Amino acid sequence: MLADDDEEFLEFLRTVFEEQPSLSIVGVARDGVDALDLAEELEPEAVLIDLHMPLLDGVSTVARMRRDHPSLCLIAMTGDSAPELHRAVAEAGADAVLMKHELLVGLADRVAAARRDRLAAAAYGVVR
């Protein structure tokens, strides 16, 4: 699932995902509240979520998703390089934080690795 309020960036991500046979988009949210609702409804394996969104910011959205879906793979993406923001979303439960300009570098591998790590942790009862 994707969550970002930037329509042009979403179109870019759709194009990227179409070229990755191991990835598919099951839903798209354009704000944090919509992201929470869609995650509940669709039960995706992973969510790629922007940190700066309307209605509910990415850090708060990640924290609530982590609480409600402990085994969900949550990957934060941002154009904001502020270390405190990256720390905050990691503490909220993100499995990875990716800079938007670096997103293409191994996207499929990063999503797969984060999802694998999250599932392994859940299987052993280790949930952060």
Residue, then its C-alpha position, 0 to 999 in steps of 0.5 A: m500500500l502507498a500513502d502520499d499526498d503528492e499525486e505526481f510522486l504517486e504516479f512515479l511510484r506506480t510506474v516503478f512498482e509496475e516494473q517490479p514483478s515481486l511488488s504490487i499496489v493494493g491501495v493508495a492513501r492521500d493522507g494519514v487518516d485514509a492510510l489508517d482506514l485502508a490498512e485496516e480494510l486491505e490488510p496489506e503486507a507492507v506500507l510505503i508512507d510519506l512522513h509529511m501528509p495532511l490530517l495525520d502526519g507520517v510519524s503518528t500514522v506509523a505509530r498507530m499502524r504499528r500498534d494496530h498491526p504489529s507484523l505489518c512492514l512499514i517503510a517511511m519515505t521522505g524528502d526531509s533529511a532532518p535526523e530527528l524526524h528519521r529518529a522519531v519515525a524509527e521510534a514509532g515503529a518504521d522498519a526503514v526510512l528511505m529518502k525519496h531521491e534514493l527510493l529507486v536504489g533497490l526498492a524491491d530488495r529493501v521492501a522484501a528485506a524489511r518485510r522478511d525481518r518484520l515477519a521473522a520478528a513477529a514469528y518469534g514474538v519480538v515486536r518493537 
